[in-house]
Amino acid sequence: MKHIFNEINKHPQNYIVGLILFFCVSFLLFFYRFESHIQRQVVYLASGLYLGWSLWHHYRRGDITASIMMEYLLLALLALVVVSATL
């Protein structure tokens, strides 16, 4: 747990951007809560933003590798499949 707080203190701008993206996507999902087609598009957007933010975050930290890129790509695809199946 201490490691997370140290990481946030080192790179607060990365986490502020992530938090802003989270709130924007949450707002869009709430705003379009009765329109499943638009919600699906928001989920696609959120998955892409998550992938982009994650890669940007690791690039700025200087520890991006092919395995990290693959991990985040697979996680984003899994989220797409799970959420799209429920909408």
NULO-84014 format. One record per residue: residue number from 1; residue in three letters; x, y, z of N, C-alpha, C, O, CB in turn. Coordinates in Angstrom, 1 decimal. Glycine has a CB too. Example, Ala and Ser with C-alpha at 12.3 -4.5 7.8 and 13.67 -1.06 7.14 Angstrom:
# NULO-84014
+------+------+--------+--------+--------+--------+--------+--------+--------+--------+--------+--------+--------+--------+--------+--------+--------+
! resi ! resn !    nc1 !    nc2 !    nc3 !   cac1 !   cac2 !   cac3 !    cc1 !    cc2 !    cc3 !    oc1 !    oc2 !    oc3 !   cbc1 !   cbc2 !   cbc3 !
+------+------+--------+--------+--------+--------+--------+--------+--------+--------+--------+--------+--------+--------+--------+--------+--------+
!    1 !  ALA !   13.2 !   -5.7 !    7.8 !   12.3 !   -4.5 !    7.8 !   13.2 !   -3.3 !    7.8 !   14.2 !   -3.3 !    8.5 !   11.3 !   -4.5 !    9.0 !
!    2 !  SER !   12.8 !   -2.2 !    7.1 !   13.7 !   -1.1 !    7.1 !   12.9 !    0.0 !    7.9 !   13.4 !    1.1 !    8.0 !   14.1 !   -0.6 !    5.7 !
+------+------+--------+--------+--------+--------+--------+--------+--------+--------+--------+--------+--------+--------+--------+--------+--------+
END
This chain:
# NULO-84014
+------+------+--------+--------+--------+--------+--------+--------+--------+--------+--------+--------+--------+--------+--------+--------+--------+
! resi ! resn !    nc1 !    nc2 !    nc3 !   cac1 !   cac2 !   cac3 !    cc1 !    cc2 !    cc3 !    oc1 !    oc2 !    oc3 !   cbc1 !   cbc2 !   cbc3 !
+------+------+--------+--------+--------+--------+--------+--------+--------+--------+--------+--------+--------+--------+--------+--------+--------+
!    1 !  MET !    0.8 !   -1.2 !    0.0 !    0.0 !    0.0 !    0.0 !    0.9 !    1.3 !    0.0 !    0.5 !    2.3 !   -0.6 !   -0.9 !    0.0 !    1.2 !
!    2 !  LYS !    2.0 !    1.2 !    0.7 !    2.9 !    2.3 !    0.8 !    3.5 !    2.6 !   -0.6 !    3.7 !    3.8 !   -0.9 !    4.0 !    2.1 !    1.8 !
!    3 !  HIS !    3.7 !    1.6 !   -1.4 !    4.3 !    1.8 !   -2.7 !    3.4 !    2.6 !   -3.6 !    3.8 !    3.5 !   -4.4 !    4.5 !    0.4 !   -3.4 !
!    4 !  ILE !    2.1 !    2.4 !   -3.5 !    1.1 !    3.2 !   -4.3 !    1.2 !    4.7 !   -4.0 !    1.3 !    5.5 !   -4.9 !   -0.3 !    2.7 !   -4.1 !
!    5 !  PHE !    1.2 !    5.0 !   -2.7 !    1.3 !    6.4 !   -2.3 !    2.6 !    7.1 !   -2.7 !    2.6 !    8.2 !   -3.1 !    1.1 !    6.5 !   -0.8 !
!    6 !  ASN !    3.7 !    6.3 !   -2.6 !    5.0 !    6.8 !   -3.1 !    4.9 !    7.1 !   -4.6 !    5.4 !    8.1 !   -5.1 !    6.1 !    5.9 !   -2.8 !
!    7 !  GLU !    4.3 !    6.2 !   -5.4 !    4.1 !    6.4 !   -6.8 !    3.3 !    7.6 !   -7.1 !    3.6 !    8.4 !   -8.0 !    3.5 !    5.1 !   -7.4 !
!    8 !  ILE !    2.2 !    7.8 !   -6.4 !    1.3 !    9.0 !   -6.6 !    2.1 !   10.2 !   -6.3 !    1.9 !   11.2 !   -7.0 !    0.0 !    8.9 !   -5.7 !
!    9 !  ASN !    2.9 !   10.2 !   -5.3 !    3.7 !   11.4 !   -4.9 !    4.7 !   11.7 !   -6.0 !    5.0 !   12.9 !   -6.2 !    4.4 !   11.2 !   -3.6 !
!   10 !  LYS !    5.3 !   10.7 !   -6.6 !    6.3 !   10.9 !   -7.7 !    5.7 !   11.5 !   -9.0 !    6.3 !   12.3 !   -9.6 !    7.0 !    9.6 !   -7.9 !
!   11 !  HIS !    4.5 !   11.0 !   -9.3 !    3.9 !   11.3 !  -10.6 !    2.5 !   11.7 !  -10.4 !    1.6 !   11.0 !  -10.9 !    4.0 !   10.1 !  -11.6 !
!   12 !  PRO !    2.2 !   12.8 !   -9.7 !    0.8 !   13.1 !   -9.5 !    0.0 !   13.5 !  -10.7 !   -1.2 !   13.2 !  -10.8 !    0.7 !   14.3 !   -8.5 !
!   13 !  GLN !    0.7 !   14.0 !  -11.7 !    0.0 !   14.4 !  -12.9 !   -0.6 !   13.2 !  -13.7 !   -1.7 !   13.3 !  -14.2 !    0.9 !   15.2 !  -13.8 !
!   14 !  ASN !    0.1 !   12.1 !  -13.6 !   -0.4 !   10.9 !  -14.3 !   -1.7 !   10.5 !  -13.7 !   -2.7 !   10.1 !  -14.4 !    0.6 !    9.8 !  -14.2 !
!   15 !  TYR !   -1.8 !   10.5 !  -12.3 !   -3.0 !   10.0 !  -11.6 !   -4.1 !   11.0 !  -11.7 !   -5.3 !   10.7 !  -11.7 !   -2.6 !    9.7 !  -10.2 !
!   16 !  ILE !   -3.8 !   12.3 !  -11.8 !   -4.8 !   13.3 !  -12.0 !   -5.5 !   13.1 !  -13.3 !   -6.7 !   13.2 !  -13.4 !   -4.2 !   14.7 !  -11.8 !
!   17 !  VAL !   -4.7 !   12.9 !  -14.4 !   -5.3 !   12.7 !  -15.7 !   -6.1 !   11.4 !  -15.6 !   -7.3 !   11.4 !  -16.2 !   -4.2 !   12.5 !  -16.7 !
!   18 !  GLY !   -5.7 !   10.3 !  -15.0 !   -6.4 !    9.1 !  -14.9 !   -7.8 !    9.3 !  -14.1 !   -8.8 !    8.8 !  -14.5 !   -5.6 !    8.1 !  -14.2 !
!   19 !  LEU !   -7.7 !   10.1 !  -13.1 !   -8.9 !   10.4 !  -12.3 !   -9.9 !   11.2 !  -13.1 !  -11.1 !   11.0 !  -13.1 !   -8.5 !   11.2 !  -11.0 !
!   20 !  ILE !   -9.4 !   12.2 !  -13.9 !  -10.3 !   13.0 !  -14.7 !  -11.0 !   12.1 !  -15.8 !  -12.2 !   12.3 !  -16.0 !   -9.5 !   14.1 !  -15.4 !
!   21 !  LEU !  -10.2 !   11.2 !  -16.4 !  -10.8 !   10.3 !  -17.4 !  -11.8 !    9.4 !  -16.8 !  -12.9 !    9.2 !  -17.4 !   -9.7 !    9.5 !  -18.0 !
!   22 !  PHE !  -11.6 !    8.9 !  -15.6 !  -12.5 !    8.1 !  -14.9 !  -13.8 !    8.8 !  -14.6 !  -14.9 !    8.3 !  -14.9 !  -11.9 !    7.6 !  -13.5 !
!   23 !  PHE !  -13.8 !   10.1 !  -14.1 !  -15.0 !   10.8 !  -13.9 !  -15.7 !   11.2 !  -15.1 !  -16.9 !   11.2 !  -15.2 !  -14.6 !   12.1 !  -13.1 !
!   24 !  CYS !  -15.0 !   11.5 !  -16.2 !  -15.7 !   11.8 !  -17.5 !  -16.4 !   10.6 !  -18.0 !  -17.5 !   10.7 !  -18.5 !  -14.6 !   12.3 !  -18.5 !
!   25 !  VAL !  -15.8 !    9.5 !  -18.0 !  -16.4 !    8.2 !  -18.5 !  -17.6 !    7.9 !  -17.6 !  -18.7 !    7.5 !  -18.1 !  -15.4 !    7.1 !  -18.5 !
!   26 !  SER !  -17.5 !    8.0 !  -16.3 !  -18.6 !    7.8 !  -15.3 !  -19.7 !    8.7 !  -15.6 !  -20.9 !    8.2 !  -15.6 !  -18.1 !    7.9 !  -13.9 !
!   27 !  PHE !  -19.5 !   10.0 !  -15.9 !  -20.5 !   10.9 !  -16.2 !  -21.2 !   10.5 !  -17.5 !  -22.5 !   10.5 !  -17.5 !  -20.0 !   12.3 !  -16.3 !
!   28 !  LEU !  -20.5 !   10.1 !  -18.5 !  -21.1 !    9.8 !  -19.8 !  -22.0 !    8.5 !  -19.6 !  -23.0 !    8.4 !  -20.2 !  -20.0 !    9.5 !  -20.8 !
!   29 !  LEU !  -21.5 !    7.5 !  -18.9 !  -22.3 !    6.3 !  -18.6 !  -23.6 !    6.6 !  -17.9 !  -24.6 !    6.1 !  -18.2 !  -21.5 !    5.3 !  -17.9 !
!   30 !  PHE !  -23.5 !    7.5 !  -16.9 !  -24.7 !    7.9 !  -16.2 !  -25.6 !    8.7 !  -17.1 !  -26.8 !    8.5 !  -17.0 !  -24.3 !    8.7 !  -14.9 !
!   31 !  PHE !  -25.1 !    9.7 !  -17.8 !  -25.9 !   10.5 !  -18.7 !  -26.6 !    9.7 !  -19.7 !  -27.8 !   10.0 !  -20.0 !  -25.0 !   11.6 !  -19.3 !
!   32 !  TYR !  -26.0 !    8.7 !  -20.3 !  -26.6 !    7.9 !  -21.3 !  -27.1 !    6.5 !  -20.8 !  -27.0 !    5.5 !  -21.5 !  -25.7 !    7.7 !  -22.5 !
!   33 !  ARG !  -27.5 !    6.5 !  -19.5 !  -27.9 !    5.2 !  -18.9 !  -29.0 !    4.5 !  -19.5 !  -29.2 !    3.3 !  -19.3 !  -28.2 !    5.5 !  -17.4 !
!   34 !  PHE !  -29.9 !    5.2 !  -20.3 !  -31.0 !    4.6 !  -20.9 !  -30.8 !    4.3 !  -22.4 !  -31.7 !    3.8 !  -23.1 !  -32.2 !    5.4 !  -20.8 !
!   35 !  GLU !  -29.6 !    4.5 !  -22.9 !  -29.3 !    4.3 !  -24.3 !  -28.1 !    3.3 !  -24.5 !  -27.0 !    3.7 !  -24.4 !  -29.0 !    5.7 !  -25.1 !
!   36 !  SER !  -28.5 !    2.1 !  -24.7 !  -27.4 !    1.0 !  -24.6 !  -26.4 !    1.2 !  -25.8 !  -25.2 !    0.8 !  -25.6 !  -28.1 !   -0.3 !  -24.7 !
!   37 !  HIS !  -26.9 !    1.6 !  -26.9 !  -25.9 !    1.8 !  -28.1 !  -24.9 !    2.8 !  -27.7 !  -23.7 !    2.6 !  -28.0 !  -26.7 !    2.2 !  -29.3 !
!   38 !  ILE !  -25.3 !    3.9 !  -27.2 !  -24.3 !    5.0 !  -26.8 !  -23.4 !    4.5 !  -25.7 !  -22.2 !    4.8 !  -25.6 !  -25.0 !    6.3 !  -26.5 !
!   39 !  GLN !  -24.0 !    3.8 !  -24.7 !  -23.2 !    3.3 !  -23.6 !  -22.1 !    2.3 !  -24.1 !  -21.0 !    2.4 !  -23.7 !  -24.1 !    2.5 !  -22.6 !
!   40 !  ARG !  -22.5 !    1.5 !  -25.1 !  -21.5 !    0.6 !  -25.7 !  -20.3 !    1.5 !  -26.3 !  -19.2 !    1.1 !  -26.2 !  -22.1 !   -0.3 !  -26.8 !
!   41 !  GLN !  -20.7 !    2.6 !  -27.0 !  -19.6 !    3.4 !  -27.6 !  -18.8 !    4.1 !  -26.5 !  -17.6 !    4.2 !  -26.7 !  -20.3 !    4.5 !  -28.5 !
!   42 !  VAL !  -19.4 !    4.4 !  -25.4 !  -18.7 !    5.0 !  -24.3 !  -17.7 !    4.0 !  -23.7 !  -16.6 !    4.3 !  -23.3 !  -19.6 !    5.5 !  -23.2 !
!   43 !  VAL !  -18.1 !    2.7 !  -23.6 !  -17.3 !    1.6 !  -23.1 !  -16.1 !    1.4 !  -24.1 !  -15.0 !    1.3 !  -23.6 !  -18.1 !    0.3 !  -23.0 !
!   44 !  TYR !  -16.3 !    1.5 !  -25.4 !  -15.2 !    1.4 !  -26.3 !  -14.2 !    2.6 !  -26.1 !  -13.0 !    2.4 !  -26.1 !  -15.8 !    1.4 !  -27.8 !
!   45 !  LEU !  -14.8 !    3.7 !  -26.0 !  -13.9 !    4.9 !  -25.7 !  -13.2 !    4.8 !  -24.4 !  -12.0 !    5.1 !  -24.4 !  -14.8 !    6.2 !  -25.7 !
!   46 !  ALA !  -13.8 !    4.3 !  -23.4 !  -13.2 !    4.1 !  -22.1 !  -12.0 !    3.1 !  -22.2 !  -11.0 !    3.3 !  -21.6 !  -14.2 !    3.7 !  -21.0 !
!   47 !  SER !  -12.3 !    2.0 !  -22.9 !  -11.2 !    1.0 !  -23.1 !  -10.0 !    1.6 !  -23.8 !   -8.9 !    1.3 !  -23.4 !  -11.8 !   -0.2 !  -23.8 !
!   48 !  GLY !  -10.3 !    2.3 !  -24.8 !   -9.2 !    3.0 !  -25.6 !   -8.4 !    4.0 !  -24.7 !   -7.2 !    4.1 !  -24.7 !   -9.7 !    3.6 !  -26.8 !
!   49 !  LEU !   -9.2 !    4.8 !  -24.0 !   -8.6 !    5.8 !  -23.1 !   -7.7 !    5.1 !  -22.0 !   -6.6 !    5.5 !  -21.6 !   -9.6 !    6.7 !  -22.4 !
!   50 !  TYR !   -8.2 !    4.0 !  -21.4 !   -7.5 !    3.3 !  -20.4 !   -6.2 !    2.7 !  -21.0 !   -5.2 !    2.8 !  -20.4 !   -8.4 !    2.1 !  -19.9 !
!   51 !  LEU !   -6.3 !    2.1 !  -22.2 !   -5.1 !    1.6 !  -22.8 !   -4.1 !    2.7 !  -23.1 !   -2.9 !    2.6 !  -22.8 !   -5.5 !    0.9 !  -24.1 !
!   52 !  GLY !   -4.6 !    3.8 !  -23.6 !   -3.7 !    4.9 !  -23.9 !   -3.1 !    5.5 !  -22.6 !   -1.9 !    5.8 !  -22.6 !   -4.4 !    6.0 !  -24.6 !
!   53 !  TRP !   -3.9 !    5.7 !  -21.6 !   -3.4 !    6.3 !  -20.4 !   -2.4 !    5.4 !  -19.7 !   -1.3 !    5.8 !  -19.2 !   -4.5 !    6.6 !  -19.4 !
!   54 !  SER !   -2.6 !    4.1 !  -19.7 !   -1.7 !    3.1 !  -19.1 !   -0.4 !    3.1 !  -19.8 !    0.7 !    3.1 !  -19.1 !   -2.3 !    1.7 !  -19.2 !
!   55 !  LEU !   -0.4 !    3.1 !  -21.1 !    0.9 !    3.1 !  -21.9 !    1.6 !    4.4 !  -21.7 !    2.9 !    4.4 !  -21.5 !    0.6 !    2.9 !  -23.3 !
!   56 !  TRP !    0.9 !    5.5 !  -21.7 !    1.5 !    6.8 !  -21.4 !    2.1 !    6.9 !  -20.0 !    3.2 !    7.4 !  -19.8 !    0.4 !    8.0 !  -21.6 !
!   57 !  HIS !    1.4 !    6.3 !  -19.0 !    1.9 !    6.3 !  -17.7 !    3.2 !    5.5 !  -17.5 !    4.2 !    6.0 !  -16.9 !    0.8 !    5.7 !  -16.7 !
!   58 !  HIS !    3.3 !    4.4 !  -18.1 !    4.5 !    3.6 !  -18.1 !    5.6 !    4.2 !  -18.9 !    6.8 !    4.1 !  -18.5 !    4.2 !    2.1 !  -18.5 !
!   59 !  TYR !    5.3 !    4.8 !  -20.0 !    6.3 !    5.5 !  -20.8 !    6.9 !    6.6 !  -20.0 !    8.1 !    6.8 !  -20.0 !    5.7 !    6.1 !  -22.1 !
!   60 !  ARG !    6.1 !    7.4 !  -19.3 !    6.6 !    8.5 !  -18.5 !    7.5 !    8.0 !  -17.3 !    8.4 !    8.7 !  -16.9 !    5.5 !    9.4 !  -18.0 !
!   61 !  ARG !    7.1 !    6.8 !  -16.8 !    7.9 !    6.3 !  -15.7 !    9.2 !    5.7 !  -16.2 !   10.1 !    5.5 !  -15.4 !    7.1 !    5.2 !  -15.0 !
!   62 !  GLY !    9.2 !    5.4 !  -17.5 !   10.4 !    4.8 !  -18.1 !   10.5 !    3.3 !  -18.0 !   11.6 !    2.7 !  -18.1 !   11.6 !    5.4 !  -17.5 !
!   63 !  ASP !    9.4 !    2.6 !  -17.7 !    9.5 !    1.2 !  -17.6 !    8.6 !    0.4 !  -18.5 !    8.1 !   -0.7 !  -18.2 !    9.2 !    0.8 !  -16.1 !
!   64 !  ILE !    8.3 !    1.0 !  -19.6 !    7.4 !    0.4 !  -20.6 !    8.1 !   -0.8 !  -21.3 !    9.2 !   -0.6 !  -21.8 !    6.8 !    1.4 !  -21.6 !
!   65 !  THR !    7.5 !   -1.9 !  -21.4 !    8.0 !   -3.0 !  -22.1 !    6.9 !   -3.7 !  -23.0 !    5.8 !   -3.3 !  -22.9 !    8.6 !   -4.1 !  -21.1 !
!   66 !  ALA !    7.3 !   -4.6 !  -23.9 !    6.3 !   -5.3 !  -24.7 !    5.3 !   -6.0 !  -23.9 !    4.2 !   -6.1 !  -24.2 !    7.0 !   -6.2 !  -25.7 !
!   67 !  SER !    5.8 !   -6.6 !  -22.8 !    4.9 !   -7.4 !  -22.0 !    3.9 !   -6.5 !  -21.3 !    2.7 !   -6.9 !  -21.1 !    5.7 !   -8.2 !  -20.9 !
!   68 !  ILE !    4.3 !   -5.3 !  -20.9 !    3.3 !   -4.4 !  -20.3 !    2.3 !   -3.9 !  -21.3 !    1.1 !   -3.8 !  -21.0 !    4.1 !   -3.2 !  -19.7 !
!   69 !  MET !    2.8 !   -3.6 !  -22.5 !    1.8 !   -3.2 !  -23.6 !    0.8 !   -4.4 !  -23.8 !   -0.4 !   -4.1 !  -24.0 !    2.6 !   -2.9 !  -24.8 !
!   70 !  MET !    1.3 !   -5.6 !  -23.9 !    0.4 !   -6.7 !  -24.2 !   -0.6 !   -6.9 !  -23.0 !   -1.8 !   -7.2 !  -23.2 !    1.2 !   -8.0 !  -24.4 !
!   71 !  GLU !   -0.1 !   -6.8 !  -21.8 !   -1.0 !   -6.9 !  -20.6 !   -2.1 !   -5.9 !  -20.7 !   -3.3 !   -6.3 !  -20.5 !   -0.2 !   -6.8 !  -19.3 !
!   72 !  TYR !   -1.8 !   -4.7 !  -20.9 !   -2.9 !   -3.7 !  -20.9 !   -3.8 !   -3.8 !  -22.1 !   -5.0 !   -3.6 !  -22.0 !   -2.3 !   -2.3 !  -20.9 !
!   73 !  LEU !   -3.3 !   -4.2 !  -23.2 !   -4.1 !   -4.5 !  -24.4 !   -5.1 !   -5.6 !  -24.1 !   -6.3 !   -5.5 !  -24.4 !   -3.3 !   -4.8 !  -25.6 !
!   74 !  LEU !   -4.6 !   -6.7 !  -23.5 !   -5.5 !   -7.8 !  -23.2 !   -6.5 !   -7.5 !  -22.1 !   -7.6 !   -7.9 !  -22.2 !   -4.7 !   -9.0 !  -22.8 !
!   75 !  LEU !   -6.1 !   -6.7 !  -21.2 !   -7.0 !   -6.2 !  -20.1 !   -8.1 !   -5.4 !  -20.7 !   -9.3 !   -5.5 !  -20.3 !   -6.3 !   -5.5 !  -19.0 !
!   76 !  ALA !   -7.8 !   -4.5 !  -21.6 !   -8.8 !   -3.6 !  -22.3 !   -9.7 !   -4.4 !  -23.1 !  -10.9 !   -4.2 !  -23.1 !   -8.1 !   -2.5 !  -23.1 !
!   77 !  LEU !   -9.2 !   -5.4 !  -23.8 !  -10.1 !   -6.3 !  -24.6 !  -11.0 !   -7.1 !  -23.7 !  -12.2 !   -7.3 !  -24.1 !   -9.2 !   -7.2 !  -25.5 !
!   78 !  LEU !  -10.5 !   -7.6 !  -22.6 !  -11.3 !   -8.4 !  -21.7 !  -12.5 !   -7.5 !  -21.2 !  -13.6 !   -7.9 !  -21.1 !  -10.5 !   -8.9 !  -20.5 !
!   79 !  ALA !  -12.1 !   -6.3 !  -20.8 !  -13.2 !   -5.4 !  -20.3 !  -14.2 !   -5.1 !  -21.4 !  -15.4 !   -5.1 !  -21.0 !  -12.5 !   -4.0 !  -19.8 !
!   80 !  LEU !  -13.8 !   -5.0 !  -22.6 !  -14.7 !   -4.8 !  -23.7 !  -15.7 !   -5.9 !  -23.8 !  -16.9 !   -5.8 !  -23.9 !  -14.0 !   -4.5 !  -25.0 !
!   81 !  VAL !  -15.1 !   -7.1 !  -23.8 !  -16.0 !   -8.3 !  -23.9 !  -16.9 !   -8.5 !  -22.8 !  -18.1 !   -8.7 !  -23.0 !  -15.1 !   -9.6 !  -24.0 !
!   82 !  VAL !  -16.5 !   -8.3 !  -21.6 !  -17.3 !   -8.5 !  -20.4 !  -18.4 !   -7.4 !  -20.4 !  -19.6 !   -7.7 !  -20.2 !  -16.5 !   -8.4 !  -19.1 !
!   83 !  VAL !  -18.1 !   -6.1 !  -20.6 !  -19.1 !   -5.1 !  -20.5 !  -20.0 !   -5.1 !  -21.7 !  -21.2 !   -4.9 !  -21.5 !  -18.4 !   -3.7 !  -20.4 !
!   84 !  SER !  -19.5 !   -5.4 !  -22.9 !  -20.4 !   -5.4 !  -24.1 !  -21.4 !   -6.6 !  -24.0 !  -22.5 !   -6.5 !  -24.5 !  -19.5 !   -5.6 !  -25.3 !
!   85 !  ALA !  -21.0 !   -7.7 !  -23.3 !  -21.9 !   -8.8 !  -23.2 !  -23.1 !   -8.5 !  -22.2 !  -24.1 !   -9.1 !  -22.3 !  -21.2 !  -10.0 !  -22.7 !
!   86 !  THR !  -22.9 !   -7.5 !  -21.4 !  -23.9 !   -7.1 !  -20.4 !  -24.8 !   -6.0 !  -20.9 !  -25.9 !   -5.7 !  -20.3 !  -23.3 !   -6.8 !  -19.1 !
!   87 !  LEU !  -24.4 !   -5.3 !  -21.9 !  -25.3 !   -4.2 !  -22.4 !  -26.3 !   -4.6 !  -23.4 !  -27.1 !   -3.8 !  -23.9 !  -24.4 !   -3.1 !  -23.0 !
+------+------+--------+--------+--------+--------+--------+--------+--------+--------+--------+--------+--------+--------+--------+--------+--------+
END
